Amino acid sequence: MAEIIPYEPEQVMLLREIEISPFFTSPFLQTKIAMTIYCNEKAFAVDNNISLLLFLQQNNFTSQKGIAAAVNNRIALQTSWENHTLKEGDKILIIQATKGG
């Protein structure tokens, strides 16, 4: 990782806050614009109100054939991915069918 050398002490604090927190908050909005979800046990910072389909598209899962998704140990039908809104802390499991013999 490249080292960032800030010029002013205020920048150091700002960089540390962003580095530590996966959330960005605005004193004007007072709302979280990101949340943490887990996919195959890896943490992802994503926008609030993201659908399962959009998350899968952004992470190139939908380009794979024969995938299935479960959210919090419940199978999510592919026809419902677009309308399934993810929530803070959701745990997604993606599996892919394979050929074998």
Summary of the structure (lengths in Angstrom):
residues: 101
radius of gyration: 17.6
end to end distance: 43.3
largest distance: 62.3
contacts: 218
relative contact order: 0.17
helix: 25%
strand: 28%
